Amino acid sequence: MWIPAQLAAVHLCDAHYVTDAAKYISVLLLSLRTMLQLELPHINVLSKIDLIGNYGDLDFNLDFYTEVQDLSYLENSLSTSLSPRFQALNLAMISLIEDYNLVGFETLAVEDKSSMLHLTHAIDRATGYVFVPRPSNASSTNTSKNPQPEGTIDESHKPFSAQPNEYALFSSAAGPLKNTLMNMAGGGSAGTKFAEAKDVYDVRDVQERWLDAKDAWDAFEKREWRREGEKVRDEVARAKAMENEGRKPDPERGRGAK
């Protein structure tokens, strides 16, 4: 049976390979060959990015490896780790990768929600998938319980191909993209003002979260999780108290700012 589906190839590589120049070149060659062999939209991913700090320091910033910048800077590292007789071969492989100029990487920490949402959105872009929410039910007596997301433009009378929708550009079926790191640090409201959000999960944020200030962010997240758990516990206790009193709990109550 034919199923209308858009397929994409997602190639996962362990992030710790970037800590060694020779292994990084090997991963680049493998990724390039996979992209050339599979006739599908392709996403290369450096997975387990949250563990990369356990394998030593990087010679360059993380964006050097994800964007596959000037690989000639790796020549010294390759020369020290391999025999000098392989120097010409190293240069040939670097030249091959740069001539194709196809390989790039996303990052993934599977237990981090913002990282997973960012990868989901990248796959959506690769397959041409655009999530457009249904318009609010105009016949409903109370539309405030089902509002249009901010950035949605209701022009449902037009064909789908002609409906502008900023919300769809920065969201997926899993929900709107938010710059979790910026919001945690109080750095802005990215993810709510879609017109101003260009890349809501920059690789520099990834480096700060998992390399430069990992311990500080871990401590901050634990405090946020504890605060969120206390909020859920209070809401459950409030609901039980109201149930004992014979009243129905209001789901809108207690949804204030965190």
C-alpha positions as CSV (number, residue, x, y, z in Angstrom):
1,M,0.0,0.0,0.0
2,W,1.3,3.4,-1.0
3,I,1.7,5.8,2.0
4,P,2.1,9.5,1.2
5,A,5.2,10.2,3.2
6,Q,8.3,12.4,2.8
7,L,11.5,10.5,3.7
8,A,14.8,12.0,4.9
9,A,18.1,10.3,5.9
10,V,19.4,11.2,9.3
11,H,23.0,10.2,9.8
12,L,24.1,10.1,13.4
13,C,27.8,10.3,14.3
14,D,29.2,10.4,17.8
15,A,30.3,13.9,18.7
16,H,33.5,12.7,20.3
17,Y,35.0,12.0,16.9
18,V,35.6,15.8,16.4
19,T,38.2,15.7,19.3
20,D,40.6,13.8,17.0
21,A,41.4,15.3,13.6
22,A,41.9,11.9,11.8
23,K,38.6,10.6,13.1
24,Y,36.9,13.8,12.1
25,I,38.1,13.5,8.6
26,S,36.9,9.9,8.5
27,V,33.5,11.0,9.6
28,L,33.4,13.7,7.0
29,L,34.3,11.2,4.2
30,L,31.7,8.7,5.5
31,S,29.0,11.4,5.6
32,L,29.9,12.7,2.2
33,R,29.7,9.2,0.7
34,T,26.3,8.6,2.4
35,M,25.0,11.8,1.0
36,L,26.1,10.9,-2.5
37,Q,24.7,7.3,-2.3
38,L,21.3,8.0,-0.8
39,E,19.0,10.1,-3.0
40,L,17.2,11.6,-0.1
41,P,17.2,14.8,1.9
42,H,20.1,14.3,4.3
43,I,20.8,15.5,7.8
44,N,24.1,14.8,9.5
45,V,24.0,14.9,13.2
46,L,26.7,15.0,15.9
47,S,24.9,13.0,18.6
48,K,25.7,12.8,22.3
49,I,26.9,16.4,22.2
50,D,26.3,16.5,26.0
51,L,29.2,14.0,26.5
52,I,31.7,15.7,24.3
53,G,33.4,17.4,27.2
54,N,34.4,14.0,28.6
55,Y,36.8,13.4,25.7
56,G,39.1,16.4,26.1
57,D,39.3,20.0,24.8
58,L,38.5,20.9,21.2
59,D,41.2,22.5,19.1
60,F,38.6,25.0,17.7
61,N,35.2,26.2,18.6
62,L,32.3,23.9,17.9
63,D,31.1,25.8,14.9
64,F,34.3,25.0,13.1
65,Y,33.3,21.3,13.1
66,T,29.5,21.7,12.5
67,E,30.0,24.1,9.6
68,V,33.0,22.3,8.2
69,Q,35.1,25.4,7.9
70,D,38.6,25.7,6.5
71,L,40.0,22.2,6.9
72,S,43.5,23.2,6.1
73,Y,43.8,24.2,9.8
74,L,43.7,20.5,10.6
75,E,46.9,19.7,8.7
76,N,49.2,20.2,11.7
77,S,47.0,17.9,13.8
78,L,47.0,15.3,11.1
79,S,50.8,15.5,10.6
80,T,51.5,14.9,14.3
81,S,49.1,11.9,14.6
82,L,50.0,10.2,11.3
83,S,53.2,9.4,9.5
84,P,54.6,12.2,7.2
85,R,54.3,9.9,4.2
86,F,50.5,10.3,4.4
87,Q,50.7,14.1,4.2
88,A,49.8,14.1,0.4
89,L,46.9,11.8,1.1
90,N,45.6,14.0,3.9
91,L,45.7,17.0,1.7
92,A,43.9,15.1,-1.1
93,M,41.1,14.0,1.3
94,I,40.7,17.6,2.6
95,S,40.6,18.9,-0.9
96,L,37.9,16.4,-1.9
97,I,35.6,17.3,1.0
98,E,36.0,21.0,0.4
99,D,35.4,20.6,-3.4
100,Y,32.0,19.0,-2.8
101,N,31.2,21.5,0.0
102,L,28.1,19.4,1.0
103,V,28.7,18.2,4.5
104,G,27.5,20.1,7.6
105,F,26.3,18.9,11.0
106,E,23.4,19.5,13.4
107,T,23.9,18.7,17.1
108,L,21.8,16.5,19.4
109,A,21.6,15.9,23.1
110,V,18.8,13.4,23.2
111,E,17.7,14.2,26.7
112,D,17.5,18.0,26.0
113,K,14.1,19.1,24.8
114,S,15.3,22.2,22.9
115,S,18.0,20.2,21.1
116,M,15.5,17.6,20.0
117,L,13.0,20.2,18.8
118,H,15.7,22.0,16.8
119,L,16.7,18.7,15.1
120,T,13.0,18.0,14.4
121,H,12.6,21.4,12.8
122,A,15.8,20.8,10.7
123,I,14.3,17.5,9.4
124,D,11.0,19.2,8.7
125,R,12.8,21.8,6.6
126,A,14.7,19.1,4.7
127,T,11.5,17.2,3.8
128,G,9.5,20.4,3.0
129,Y,7.1,19.8,5.9
130,V,5.4,22.9,7.2
131,F,3.1,22.7,10.2
132,V,0.1,25.0,10.0
133,P,-2.2,24.9,13.0
134,R,-6.0,24.8,12.5
135,P,-7.7,28.2,12.8
136,S,-9.7,28.9,15.9
137,N,-13.3,27.7,15.9
138,A,-15.2,31.0,15.2
139,S,-18.5,29.4,16.2
140,S,-17.3,28.6,19.7
141,T,-18.7,30.8,22.4
142,N,-15.3,31.2,24.0
143,T,-12.4,31.3,21.6
144,S,-9.9,32.4,24.2
145,K,-9.4,28.7,25.2
146,N,-8.3,27.9,21.6
147,P,-6.5,31.0,20.4
148,Q,-4.4,31.3,17.3
149,P,-0.6,31.0,18.0
150,E,1.2,34.3,17.8
151,G,2.5,34.9,14.3
152,T,-0.4,33.0,12.6
153,I,-2.2,34.8,9.9
154,D,-5.7,33.6,9.2
155,E,-6.2,33.7,5.5
156,S,-8.0,30.4,5.3
157,H,-10.0,31.5,2.2
158,K,-6.8,31.3,0.1
159,P,-5.3,28.1,-1.1
160,F,-2.7,26.5,1.2
161,S,0.2,27.5,-1.1
162,A,-0.8,31.2,-0.8
163,Q,-1.3,31.3,3.0
164,P,1.5,33.3,4.7
165,N,2.3,31.9,8.1
166,E,5.2,33.0,10.3
167,Y,4.3,30.5,13.0
168,A,4.9,27.7,10.6
169,L,8.4,28.9,9.9
170,F,9.5,28.5,13.5
171,S,7.5,25.5,14.7
172,S,6.9,21.9,14.1
173,A,4.2,19.4,15.0
174,A,5.9,19.0,18.4
175,G,5.4,22.7,19.2
176,P,7.0,26.2,18.6
177,L,10.7,26.5,18.8
178,K,12.0,28.5,21.7
179,N,15.6,29.5,22.5
180,T,15.6,27.7,25.8
181,L,19.1,29.0,26.7
182,M,18.2,32.6,26.0
183,N,15.0,32.3,27.9
184,M,16.6,30.7,30.9
185,A,19.2,33.4,31.1
186,G,16.6,36.2,30.7
187,G,18.2,37.2,27.4
188,G,15.0,37.8,25.4
189,S,11.8,36.4,24.1
190,A,13.0,34.4,21.1
191,G,10.4,31.9,20.1
192,T,7.5,34.3,20.7
193,K,8.4,37.0,18.3
194,F,8.8,34.9,15.3
195,A,9.6,37.7,12.9
196,E,12.8,38.5,14.9
197,A,13.8,34.8,15.4
198,K,16.2,33.7,12.7
199,D,18.1,30.8,14.3
200,V,16.7,30.1,17.7
201,Y,19.2,27.4,18.6
202,D,22.6,28.6,17.5
203,V,25.7,26.4,17.7
204,R,27.3,29.0,20.0
205,D,24.5,28.3,22.5
206,V,25.3,24.6,22.2
207,Q,29.0,25.3,23.0
208,E,28.1,27.4,26.0
209,R,25.6,24.8,27.3
210,W,27.7,21.7,26.9
211,L,31.3,22.9,26.9
212,D,32.0,26.4,28.2
213,A,29.6,26.6,31.1
214,K,28.2,23.1,31.5
215,D,28.3,22.9,35.3
216,A,26.6,26.2,35.7
217,W,23.8,25.3,33.3
218,D,23.4,21.9,34.9
219,A,22.9,23.5,38.3
220,F,20.5,26.0,36.8
221,E,18.4,23.3,35.1
222,K,18.2,21.3,38.4
223,R,16.8,24.4,40.1
224,E,14.3,24.9,37.3
225,W,13.2,21.3,37.4
226,R,12.8,21.4,41.2
227,R,10.7,24.6,40.8
228,E,8.6,23.0,38.1
229,G,8.1,19.9,40.2
230,E,7.0,22.0,43.2
231,K,4.5,23.9,40.9
232,V,3.0,20.6,39.6
233,R,2.7,19.3,43.2
234,D,0.9,22.4,44.3
235,E,-1.5,22.2,41.4
236,V,-2.3,18.6,42.2
237,A,-2.8,19.4,45.9
238,R,-5.1,22.3,44.9
239,A,-7.1,20.1,42.6
240,K,-7.6,17.5,45.3
241,A,-8.6,20.1,47.8
242,M,-11.2,21.5,45.4
243,E,-12.4,18.0,44.6
244,N,-12.9,17.3,48.3
245,E,-15.0,20.5,48.5
246,G,-17.1,19.4,45.6
247,R,-15.9,22.0,43.1
248,K,-14.2,21.4,39.7
249,P,-10.7,22.7,39.4
250,D,-10.1,25.6,37.0
251,P,-7.4,24.4,34.5
252,E,-6.4,28.0,33.7
253,R,-5.7,28.8,37.4
254,G,-2.1,28.7,38.4
255,R,-0.6,29.0,34.9
256,G,1.3,32.1,35.7
257,A,4.8,33.0,34.7
258,K,7.5,30.6,35.9
